[in-house]
Each structure stands twice: as structure tokens, then as C-alpha cells.
Amino acid sequence: MQYLFDQGADDQYPDSLLRAVRKGQLNAVKWLLEHHLYTELWEGERVIEEAARNGRLEILKLLHGLDSSVGKKPLARSVETSEWWSRSCYTLDVAASNGHLDIVQWLQLIRPKTCSSNAMDDAAANGQLEVVKWLHANRSEGCTKSAMDVAASNGHLDVVQWLTFNTRVGCSTLAMDLAARNGHLDVLKWLRKNSSKGCTANAFENAIEHSHVRVACWLRKHFQFDVPKTMTIHPPNQFDMVLFLFSHFPETFENGNSARPRLVIVSGPNDEIVPRWVQANEPGITLHAL
């Protein structure tokens, strides 16, 4: 780095700083801050949030030490980071989203205002239950319905259960709809017994389109759904899903039925079973190869 600096090659320093922060290279970060001014405020915002995103607490402490507004003595010829911190409104949110509880706790002490309901929402969405618990106990922002909806979508049943028993926010029909889309049958079963929100027809359509056969079977057993008018069934279990539809909804696919749905099956490059079956049984189905 010193050689490049001596040669005047400093135009790549902003990216170099971000890379050093991501990798947790504290000494490199110190050197770069001493030899480049980083006058663009957006550079500073990105540096702080990148450190929070990647769990780099020591680097955040270094950047905090360069903030003259807290009475710290900066490094020789280093940047002054008070503007960076003042414009970094989402630092705690970002740390919470990525499960870095140590950084969340540290920011609570030195930057308690840099938090929103996104912190708990995003931590829940990513399955960071310990962070969710800590935020619930130590912050007042709380969460929105998005917390449980997206936690359900991503299959984090433990988070869904904890939010149900410890908060009053609840969820929306998106919780079951999205859980069906991603094949999380355990989440669907639990929500049906413990939430009054239920699901919409999108749940069944999502399960069909993403070829989650077990989910589709379960939804058909517990809810009344019609076959969607248009379906595009994706791998990996598209053939099993086609057999499920033709087995349980045979009247829907009868020739001459004016309500017969438009069905598109996405097949892989080496998938021979689906095209053969379609040609032999339902030539009217559209095939789309990946």
C-alpha cells in the first residue's frame, strides 16, 4: 500500500477501504484512513454500515475513536468521522439483521438513536432469535407484521413461535402464503393451529408453482382451493406436481372444459420424463426448457 501511495495511485482507496473492512483487516483500515481523506460522505456511510454488516466491532470502535464530537484524539492525518456517524442511520439495523449481537449491544451504548423497527423485523426474517430477544427487552421500536411474515417465509419456526408468545403484533396472511411458496410445511402446520390469520389462494398457487407436493397435499386437505387458471410449475418436483394435479383435479383438465387451466411446465435440459409424459397424455400442455 505504501508503495502505491508513493506512486500517487490513490484513486482506488475507497474500494480498498471497503474490502479491508469486509475482511476485518484492522491495520489496513488504519493505514488507509491515515493516507486518504475520504471527503465523500457516502464513502463514510458505506464504511460504517459495511463494518456493522460483517461483524467488525474493532473497526467500528476505531471509527468511533476518530469522531471528534465524542472528544477522541484522531490518528495523524486521519479523516474525521463525526459526519460519517451522523449520516449512518441504519447501523444498528444492519448489525441486527446479520445477527451481530455484540455490535448491537455496543451501538446501544454509544449510538442509541440509530435504530428502527427494521432492526427487529430483519433480525426475525434472518432467524436471528437471540438478537430479536435482546431488541425486545432493550429497545422500544418493536417490530411490524413483517417480522413474523418473513420469518415464516424463510422457515424460522422458532422465531415465529417466540414472536407469537412474546409480542402482540402478529402476522398477516402472507406468513402462510410465503411459507407455502418456500415449502415450509412445519411452519404452515404450526400457524394453522396458533394463528387466526389463515392463508389465501396464493398459498396453494405458490406451492404448485414451486412444486412443493407435500405442501399442496396438506393445503388441499385443510382448505378449499380451486386450481389456478394459469400455472407455471418449476423444478425440481414438477412432474410429481403434475401427477398430483391430474390425480386430485381430473375434471379440471378434461377436454372441452371451458375452465381448463393453462399449464406451463418448466423442464431441465436433461429431463426426459416430463416431455414424454406430456406428449403421451396431455399434448396441450406447454413445455418450457431451462
Stockholm file with secondary structure:
# STOCKHOLM 1.0

chainA/1-290         MQYLFDQGADDQYPDSLLRAVRKGQLNAVKWLLEHHLYTELWEGERVIEEAARNGRLEILKLLHGLDSSVGKKPLARSVETSEWWSRSCYTLDVAASNGHLDIVQWLQLIRPKTCSSNAMDDAAANGQLEVVKWLHANRSEGCTKSAMDVAASNGHLDVVQWLTFNTRVGCSTLAMDLAARNGHLDVLKWLRKNSSKGCTANAFENAIEHSHVRVACWLRKHFQFDVPKTMTIHPPNQFDMVLFLFSHFPETFENGNSARPRLVIVSGPNDEIVPRWVQANEPGITLHAL
#=GR chainA/1-290 SS CHHHHHTTCCTTHHHHHHHHHHHTCHHHHHHHHHHCCCCCHHHHHHHHHHHHHTTCHHHHHHHHHTCGGGTCCCCTTCCCCHHHHHHCTTHHHHHHHTTCHHHHHHHHHHCTTSCCHHHHHHHHHTTCHHHHHHHHHHCSCCCCHHHHHHHHHTTCHHHHHHHHHHCSCCCCTHHHHHHHHTTCHHHHHHHHHHCSCCCCHHHHHHHHHTTCHHHHHHHHHHSCCCCCSEEEECSSSHHHHHHHHHHHCGGGGCTTCTTCCEEEEEECTTCCHHHHHHHHHCTTSEEEEC
#=GC SS_cons         CHHHHHTTCCTTHHHHHHHHHHHTCHHHHHHHHHHCCCCCHHHHHHHHHHHHHTTCHHHHHHHHHTCGGGTCCCCTTCCCCHHHHHHCTTHHHHHHHTTCHHHHHHHHHHCTTSCCHHHHHHHHHTTCHHHHHHHHHHCSCCCCHHHHHHHHHTTCHHHHHHHHHHCSCCCCTHHHHHHHHTTCHHHHHHHHHHCSCCCCHHHHHHHHHTTCHHHHHHHHHHSCCCCCSEEEECSSSHHHHHHHHHHHCGGGGCTTCTTCCEEEEEECTTCCHHHHHHHHHCTTSEEEEC
//
